[in-house]
Amino acid sequence: MAQARRIGMYLLLIFVVYTIIHSPARAAELVQSGFVGISDAAKSVGAFMTGLVK
């Protein structure tokens, strides 16, 4: 099981490096959209907590 996980991690790393080299603009877009999603989620949790306090 541990070896399968290691192989999966290597494959994921190879895919990420390939994507960055092959299309850096698209890779940057994906990272940016990921951070926007995390930011939106944090804002939503903050709004929820604020609503609980009021």
Gaussian input, Z-matrix of N, CA and C with variables (Angstrom, degrees):
# hf/3-21g

backbone

0 1
 N
 C     1     B1
 C     2     B2     1     A1
 N     3     B3     2     A2     1     D1
 C     4     B4     3     A3     2     D2
 C     5     B5     4     A4     3     D3
 N     6     B6     5     A5     4     D4
 C     7     B7     6     A6     5     D5
 C     8     B8     7     A7     6     D6
 N     9     B9     8     A8     7     D7
 C    10    B10     9     A9     8     D8
 C    11    B11    10    A10     9     D9
 N    12    B12    11    A11    10    D10
 C    13    B13    12    A12    11    D11
 C    14    B14    13    A13    12    D12
 N    15    B15    14    A14    13    D13
 C    16    B16    15    A15    14    D14
 C    17    B17    16    A16    15    D15
 N    18    B18    17    A17    16    D16
 C    19    B19    18    A18    17    D17
 C    20    B20    19    A19    18    D18
 N    21    B21    20    A20    19    D19
 C    22    B22    21    A21    20    D20
 C    23    B23    22    A22    21    D21
 N    24    B24    23    A23    22    D22
 C    25    B25    24    A24    23    D23
 C    26    B26    25    A25    24    D24
 N    27    B27    26    A26    25    D25
 C    28    B28    27    A27    26    D26
 C    29    B29    28    A28    27    D27
 N    30    B30    29    A29    28    D28
 C    31    B31    30    A30    29    D29
 C    32    B32    31    A31    30    D30
 N    33    B33    32    A32    31    D31
 C    34    B34    33    A33    32    D32
 C    35    B35    34    A34    33    D33
 N    36    B36    35    A35    34    D34
 C    37    B37    36    A36    35    D35
 C    38    B38    37    A37    36    D36
 N    39    B39    38    A38    37    D37
 C    40    B40    39    A39    38    D38
 C    41    B41    40    A40    39    D39
 N    42    B42    41    A41    40    D40
 C    43    B43    42    A42    41    D41
 C    44    B44    43    A43    42    D42
 N    45    B45    44    A44    43    D43
 C    46    B46    45    A45    44    D44
 C    47    B47    46    A46    45    D45
 N    48    B48    47    A47    46    D46
 C    49    B49    48    A48    47    D47
 C    50    B50    49    A49    48    D48
 N    51    B51    50    A50    49    D49
 C    52    B52    51    A51    50    D50
 C    53    B53    52    A52    51    D51
 N    54    B54    53    A53    52    D52
 C    55    B55    54    A54    53    D53
 C    56    B56    55    A55    54    D54
 N    57    B57    56    A56    55    D55
 C    58    B58    57    A57    56    D56
 C    59    B59    58    A58    57    D57
 N    60    B60    59    A59    58    D58
 C    61    B61    60    A60    59    D59
 C    62    B62    61    A61    60    D60
 N    63    B63    62    A62    61    D61
 C    64    B64    63    A63    62    D62
 C    65    B65    64    A64    63    D63
 N    66    B66    65    A65    64    D64
 C    67    B67    66    A66    65    D65
 C    68    B68    67    A67    66    D66
 N    69    B69    68    A68    67    D67
 C    70    B70    69    A69    68    D68
 C    71    B71    70    A70    69    D69
 N    72    B72    71    A71    70    D70
 C    73    B73    72    A72    71    D71
 C    74    B74    73    A73    72    D72
 N    75    B75    74    A74    73    D73
 C    76    B76    75    A75    74    D74
 C    77    B77    76    A76    75    D75
 N    78    B78    77    A77    76    D76
 C    79    B79    78    A78    77    D77
 C    80    B80    79    A79    78    D78
 N    81    B81    80    A80    79    D79
 C    82    B82    81    A81    80    D80
 C    83    B83    82    A82    81    D81
 N    84    B84    83    A83    82    D82
 C    85    B85    84    A84    83    D83
 C    86    B86    85    A85    84    D84
 N    87    B87    86    A86    85    D85
 C    88    B88    87    A87    86    D86
 C    89    B89    88    A88    87    D87
 N    90    B90    89    A89    88    D88
 C    91    B91    90    A90    89    D89
 C    92    B92    91    A91    90    D90
 N    93    B93    92    A92    91    D91
 C    94    B94    93    A93    92    D92
 C    95    B95    94    A94    93    D93
 N    96    B96    95    A95    94    D94
 C    97    B97    96    A96    95    D95
 C    98    B98    97    A97    96    D96
 N    99    B99    98    A98    97    D97
 C   100   B100    99    A99    98    D98
 C   101   B101   100   A100    99    D99
 N   102   B102   101   A101   100   D100
 C   103   B103   102   A102   101   D101
 C   104   B104   103   A103   102   D102
 N   105   B105   104   A104   103   D103
 C   106   B106   105   A105   104   D104
 C   107   B107   106   A106   105   D105
 N   108   B108   107   A107   106   D106
 C   109   B109   108   A108   107   D107
 C   110   B110   109   A109   108   D108
 N   111   B111   110   A110   109   D109
 C   112   B112   111   A111   110   D110
 C   113   B113   112   A112   111   D111
 N   114   B114   113   A113   112   D112
 C   115   B115   114   A114   113   D113
 C   116   B116   115   A115   114   D114
 N   117   B117   116   A116   115   D115
 C   118   B118   117   A117   116   D116
 C   119   B119   118   A118   117   D117
 N   120   B120   119   A119   118   D118
 C   121   B121   120   A120   119   D119
 C   122   B122   121   A121   120   D120
 N   123   B123   122   A122   121   D121
 C   124   B124   123   A123   122   D122
 C   125   B125   124   A124   123   D123
 N   126   B126   125   A125   124   D124
 C   127   B127   126   A126   125   D125
 C   128   B128   127   A127   126   D126
 N   129   B129   128   A128   127   D127
 C   130   B130   129   A129   128   D128
 C   131   B131   130   A130   129   D129
 N   132   B132   131   A131   130   D130
 C   133   B133   132   A132   131   D131
 C   134   B134   133   A133   132   D132
 N   135   B135   134   A134   133   D133
 C   136   B136   135   A135   134   D134
 C   137   B137   136   A136   135   D135
 N   138   B138   137   A137   136   D136
 C   139   B139   138   A138   137   D137
 C   140   B140   139   A139   138   D138
 N   141   B141   140   A140   139   D139
 C   142   B142   141   A141   140   D140
 C   143   B143   142   A142   141   D141
 N   144   B144   143   A143   142   D142
 C   145   B145   144   A144   143   D143
 C   146   B146   145   A145   144   D144
 N   147   B147   146   A146   145   D145
 C   148   B148   147   A147   146   D146
 C   149   B149   148   A148   147   D147
 N   150   B150   149   A149   148   D148
 C   151   B151   150   A150   149   D149
 C   152   B152   151   A151   150   D150
 N   153   B153   152   A152   151   D151
 C   154   B154   153   A153   152   D152
 C   155   B155   154   A154   153   D153
 N   156   B156   155   A155   154   D154
 C   157   B157   156   A156   155   D155
 C   158   B158   157   A157   156   D156
 N   159   B159   158   A158   157   D157
 C   160   B160   159   A159   158   D158
 C   161   B161   160   A160   159   D159

   B1=1.4534
   B2=1.5226
   B3=1.3234
   B4=1.4622
   B5=1.5192
   B6=1.3339
   B7=1.4517
   B8=1.5284
   B9=1.3100
   B10=1.4633
   B11=1.5290
   B12=1.3223
   B13=1.4720
   B14=1.5189
   B15=1.3249
   B16=1.4599
   B17=1.5294
   B18=1.3255
   B19=1.4616
   B20=1.5254
   B21=1.3235
   B22=1.4583
   B23=1.5222
   B24=1.3310
   B25=1.4629
   B26=1.5293
   B27=1.3419
   B28=1.4623
   B29=1.5217
   B30=1.3248
   B31=1.4680
   B32=1.5256
   B33=1.3184
   B34=1.4560
   B35=1.5223
   B36=1.3196
   B37=1.4562
   B38=1.5273
   B39=1.3197
   B40=1.4673
   B41=1.5197
   B42=1.3154
   B43=1.4634
   B44=1.5227
   B45=1.3316
   B46=1.4717
   B47=1.5216
   B48=1.3235
   B49=1.4678
   B50=1.5235
   B51=1.3165
   B52=1.4660
   B53=1.5282
   B54=1.3220
   B55=1.4610
   B56=1.5171
   B57=1.3239
   B58=1.4610
   B59=1.5221
   B60=1.3179
   B61=1.4657
   B62=1.5191
   B63=1.3142
   B64=1.4597
   B65=1.5240
   B66=1.3211
   B67=1.4642
   B68=1.5302
   B69=1.3231
   B70=1.4692
   B71=1.5319
   B72=1.3142
   B73=1.4667
   B74=1.5266
   B75=1.3131
   B76=1.4667
   B77=1.5304
   B78=1.3279
   B79=1.4644
   B80=1.5264
   B81=1.3290
   B82=1.4663
   B83=1.5243
   B84=1.3254
   B85=1.4701
   B86=1.5270
   B87=1.3151
   B88=1.4681
   B89=1.5243
   B90=1.3303
   B91=1.4600
   B92=1.5307
   B93=1.3279
   B94=1.4606
   B95=1.5254
   B96=1.3210
   B97=1.4653
   B98=1.5318
   B99=1.3155
   B100=1.4584
   B101=1.5236
   B102=1.3338
   B103=1.4629
   B104=1.5273
   B105=1.3199
   B106=1.4682
   B107=1.5271
   B108=1.3192
   B109=1.4593
   B110=1.5195
   B111=1.3292
   B112=1.4678
   B113=1.5193
   B114=1.3282
   B115=1.4657
   B116=1.5271
   B117=1.3179
   B118=1.4653
   B119=1.5245
   B120=1.3233
   B121=1.4696
   B122=1.5272
   B123=1.3325
   B124=1.4630
   B125=1.5283
   B126=1.3232
   B127=1.4696
   B128=1.5341
   B129=1.3160
   B130=1.4630
   B131=1.5254
   B132=1.3382
   B133=1.4618
   B134=1.5240
   B135=1.3340
   B136=1.4632
   B137=1.5158
   B138=1.3273
   B139=1.4636
   B140=1.5334
   B141=1.3178
   B142=1.4606
   B143=1.5300
   B144=1.3191
   B145=1.4675
   B146=1.5168
   B147=1.3307
   B148=1.4590
   B149=1.5283
   B150=1.3443
   B151=1.4591
   B152=1.5238
   B153=1.3205
   B154=1.4490
   B155=1.5297
   B156=1.3140
   B157=1.4468
   B158=1.5263
   B159=1.3273
   B160=1.4705
   B161=1.4952
   A1=110.92
   A2=116.73
   A3=120.45
   A4=110.86
   A5=116.90
   A6=119.60
   A7=110.80
   A8=117.95
   A9=121.29
   A10=109.95
   A11=115.67
   A12=119.25
   A13=110.22
   A14=117.15
   A15=121.30
   A16=110.66
   A17=116.50
   A18=120.76
   A19=110.14
   A20=117.23
   A21=121.13
   A22=112.21
   A23=116.62
   A24=120.15
   A25=110.96
   A26=116.58
   A27=119.83
   A28=111.24
   A29=116.49
   A30=119.89
   A31=111.50
   A32=116.69
   A33=120.57
   A34=110.67
   A35=117.30
   A36=121.46
   A37=111.11
   A38=116.81
   A39=120.67
   A40=110.26
   A41=118.08
   A42=121.52
   A43=111.20
   A44=117.56
   A45=121.13
   A46=110.33
   A47=116.98
   A48=120.04
   A49=110.57
   A50=117.93
   A51=121.55
   A52=110.80
   A53=116.81
   A54=120.19
   A55=111.17
   A56=117.36
   A57=120.42
   A58=110.76
   A59=117.73
   A60=120.67
   A61=111.00
   A62=116.65
   A63=121.09
   A64=112.25
   A65=117.72
   A66=121.08
   A67=109.75
   A68=116.83
   A69=119.13
   A70=113.83
   A71=117.32
   A72=119.95
   A73=110.40
   A74=116.68
   A75=121.25
   A76=110.51
   A77=116.66
   A78=120.34
   A79=110.36
   A80=116.38
   A81=120.07
   A82=110.70
   A83=116.75
   A84=120.59
   A85=111.02
   A86=116.49
   A87=120.53
   A88=111.47
   A89=116.50
   A90=119.66
   A91=110.16
   A92=116.02
   A93=119.84
   A94=111.10
   A95=117.63
   A96=119.55
   A97=110.48
   A98=117.49
   A99=120.75
   A100=111.30
   A101=116.10
   A102=119.75
   A103=111.67
   A104=117.42
   A105=120.69
   A106=109.54
   A107=117.09
   A108=120.83
   A109=112.00
   A110=116.66
   A111=120.55
   A112=110.20
   A113=116.80
   A114=121.14
   A115=111.00
   A116=116.76
   A117=120.38
   A118=111.45
   A119=116.11
   A120=120.01
   A121=110.53
   A122=116.87
   A123=120.31
   A124=111.02
   A125=116.57
   A126=120.18
   A127=110.48
   A128=116.17
   A129=120.16
   A130=111.45
   A131=116.71
   A132=120.27
   A133=109.37
   A134=117.29
   A135=121.29
   A136=111.72
   A137=116.90
   A138=120.40
   A139=110.55
   A140=117.21
   A141=121.68
   A142=110.91
   A143=115.99
   A144=120.06
   A145=111.14
   A146=116.88
   A147=120.45
   A148=110.23
   A149=115.64
   A150=119.13
   A151=112.62
   A152=117.50
   A153=120.47
   A154=111.58
   A155=117.01
   A156=121.68
   A157=111.10
   A158=117.27
   A159=120.78
   A160=112.05
   D1=-43.05
   D2=-179.41
   D3=-64.62
   D4=-36.29
   D5=179.62
   D6=-69.73
   D7=-36.58
   D8=177.52
   D9=-64.48
   D10=-39.31
   D11=178.29
   D12=-65.53
   D13=-41.30
   D14=179.44
   D15=-62.98
   D16=-43.38
   D17=178.53
   D18=-63.37
   D19=-41.86
   D20=177.34
   D21=-61.55
   D22=-40.28
   D23=178.58
   D24=-66.09
   D25=-40.63
   D26=177.07
   D27=-62.91
   D28=-42.73
   D29=178.21
   D30=-63.14
   D31=-40.78
   D32=177.64
   D33=-63.60
   D34=-43.24
   D35=178.97
   D36=-63.02
   D37=-43.46
   D38=177.72
   D39=-61.88
   D40=-42.03
   D41=178.89
   D42=-63.10
   D43=-43.37
   D44=179.99
   D45=-63.51
   D46=-46.37
   D47=179.44
   D48=-62.87
   D49=-42.66
   D50=177.90
   D51=-60.66
   D52=-43.69
   D53=-179.38
   D54=-64.30
   D55=-41.83
   D56=179.75
   D57=-65.38
   D58=-41.53
   D59=-179.16
   D60=-72.08
   D61=-42.00
   D62=-175.44
   D63=-72.12
   D64=-40.30
   D65=-176.32
   D66=-146.67
   D67=80.18
   D68=-176.42
   D69=-64.73
   D70=-33.27
   D71=179.77
   D72=-65.91
   D73=-42.69
   D74=179.04
   D75=-66.94
   D76=-39.37
   D77=178.22
   D78=-62.92
   D79=-40.63
   D80=178.40
   D81=-65.52
   D82=-37.84
   D83=176.63
   D84=-61.24
   D85=-43.85
   D86=-179.10
   D87=-64.55
   D88=-41.63
   D89=178.66
   D90=-65.62
   D91=-43.08
   D92=179.72
   D93=-62.46
   D94=-43.27
   D95=-179.91
   D96=-66.75
   D97=-32.11
   D98=175.87
   D99=-64.38
   D100=-44.45
   D101=178.86
   D102=-67.58
   D103=-34.95
   D104=176.20
   D105=-64.15
   D106=-41.06
   D107=178.19
   D108=-63.14
   D109=-42.68
   D110=178.02
   D111=-64.50
   D112=-41.75
   D113=179.44
   D114=-63.39
   D115=-44.10
   D116=178.68
   D117=-62.94
   D118=-39.80
   D119=178.71
   D120=-64.18
   D121=-41.55
   D122=179.50
   D123=-65.54
   D124=-38.85
   D125=177.70
   D126=-64.64
   D127=-40.11
   D128=179.67
   D129=-65.26
   D130=-41.73
   D131=177.89
   D132=-64.11
   D133=-40.97
   D134=177.75
   D135=-61.71
   D136=-43.33
   D137=178.69
   D138=-64.58
   D139=-38.79
   D140=177.86
   D141=-62.74
   D142=-46.68
   D143=-179.87
   D144=-64.84
   D145=-38.80
   D146=177.12
   D147=-63.00
   D148=-40.06
   D149=178.23
   D150=-65.03
   D151=-32.15
   D152=178.21
   D153=-70.01
   D154=-34.69
   D155=-176.18
   D156=-74.66
   D157=-35.82
   D158=-176.70
   D159=-71.66

